Structures are given as structure tokens and as C-alpha cells.
Amino acid sequence: MKDRMGSWWKRLVASRRGARRPAEKLAMLARMAEQTADQEVGCDEVYELLDQYADLVARGEDPSVLLPAVHHHLMICRDCKEELEALLRVLTAGQP
């Protein structure tokens, strides 16, 4: 539970959207709480597996089957999703 709370708070504080009104922050926190899973991984764990996840995507496989916790995290964490997108651009840059 502590890890999930830390993850919510980290995302709320680290948001790149700039200053928010208190009502917007509360609504964002409520949305994040609804999206949490019983077993979550944090950004550090996702970063460690991101290359494997990207390889699966680049090969046309479904990474949500092999790495469901990473998939879930990427659906709710904009920073990690941006890292994945950048990695995929590098992996697919030389492909026609």
C-alpha cells in the first residue's frame, strides 16, 4: 500500500502540466486511485524491463501477456510511456 501511495504522490507532484488548482489535483488523484492494481510496479522496475517490453512490441507480440504489471504501469504513467515511445522510435528507425 505504501508503494502505491508513493507512486500516486510522485505522479501528482511530478506532473509536467504545471500548476493546478486544488480541485483539479484532487480529481487527478482520484482518477489515479481508481486505476491502481493490487500488484503494481514502480517506475524503477518498469525502466529495468522497458527494453524487453519494447522488443516485444517491435516484434508485433502482445507484451501485456508476458509483462502485465509493466503494461498496466505504462497505461497510467506518462513519463514511462514517453520513455517507451522514444525507445520504440530508436528500435524501428532503420525499418522500412
Residue pairs with C-beta under 8 A, 6 or more apart in sequence:
3 40
3 42
4 36
4 40
6 42
7 36
7 40
7 42
7 43
8 29
8 32
8 33
8 36
10 43
11 32
11 76
11 77
11 78
12 25
12 28
12 29
12 32
14 79
15 28
16 78
20 28
32 76
35 75
35 76
36 76
37 69
37 72
39 69
40 69
40 72
40 73
41 69
41 70
41 73
42 73
43 73
43 77
43 79
43 80
45 69
45 70
45 73
46 53
46 70
46 73
46 74
46 77
46 80
47 80
47 83
49 67
49 70
50 70
50 80
50 83
50 84
50 87
51 87
52 67
53 63
53 67
53 70
53 71
53 74
53 84
54 84
54 87
54 88
54 91
55 91
56 62
56 63
56 66
56 67
57 63
57 84
57 88
58 88
58 91
58 92
63 70
63 71
64 71
73 80
74 80
74 81
74 84
75 81
